Amino acid sequence: MSVFTTVTHEQLAAWLRHYSIGALVDLRGIASGIENTNYYVTTTQGRFVLTLFEKLKPHELPFYLNLMAHLSSHGIPSPKPIANLNNALLDELNGKPAAIVTCLEGQPVMEPAPEHCARVGEVLAELHLAGQTYRGYLDNLRGPRWWSAVAPEIYPFLGPEDVDLLKAEIRFQAGHRHDALPRGVIHADLFRDNVLFHASQPRHEPRVGGFIDFYFACIDVLIYDVAIAVNDWGMNTDCTLNQARATALLAGYKQVRPFTEAEREAWPVMLRASALRFWVSRLYDFHLPRPGELTHAHDPERFRRILRRHIEDAAMPLRLDV
């Protein structure tokens, strides 16, 4: 992403005096993600990640920070927020809400093997189970209400065919209800760059170092979270389905939390809903960007093609009974 808000070495050194994590050694902007300003922070006590929130307001942030604290305390490999000397997980820096969390070990694997995908599925299911005891609540801020509201802003940038596709899919999704599906905490953005793997592990025995970037997390349908993961981890570069990787992810998940019959029935719709959500968000960020020092807008074409693929494969969808 982008560093939308600049933080100098001197500013951060002064801010860190409100914490007990050592003196500042190094500060580097992170050029990935699209919502917040992120920095790697190295102190005399270790390595951390500093986030300044560009859109979310202070009253919205306790859900995410308390969720990360909850998950990390339950053994889920996720960032642990650091409390300041006033025992608060949220502070302010340069006029923006700010938090600092532990920096997890590992690196993203952008060309995963089925073994990587299986482990992602297992940990995602473990996250969903651990999330059942989390008492915070936040609706999905990028759900049907959101994509219906922002679509009219996007239409002027699209050709007639894509306008028709977007309108038709929004209508299709509006015609489905999911009241019978299990719900709970979802990550809602579990792409390859948001999962770290320990580099020292052999490829056939990968170990997850952490799930990161929880700032789209919410309470929603659990199987929708699985669809988001499959639409990234289970797709080839040409947007065709990689059967081995997708099946491995679903099998890994199922070992920990078996799918319900209602989830099996809703699965094709969830794959399309996930593709629609990220097509809309990428269109919005691409055509209506905000200024930033390091801008990084993802190409929306990938998710248009994935959505098309799921629509065309409706008669023979990827199945959950793996």
Protein Blocks (a to p, Z undefined) as FASTA:
>chain_A
ZZfbccdfklmmmmmmmpcebjafbdcdddedjkbccdddddfkbccdddddfkbcfklm
mmmmmmmmmmmmnopacddddddfkopabdceehiacddddddeddddfbdcfklmmmmm
mmmmmmmmmmmmpcbdcddfkbmklmmmmmmmmmmmpcfklmmmmmmmmmmmmmpccklp
ccdddeklacfklcccdfkbcfklcccfbdehjllgccddfklmmmmmmmmmmpcfkopa
cfklmmmmmmmmmmmmccdfklmmmmmmmmmmmmmmmmmmmmmmmmmccddfbdcdddfk
lmmmmmmmmmmmmmmccdfkZZ
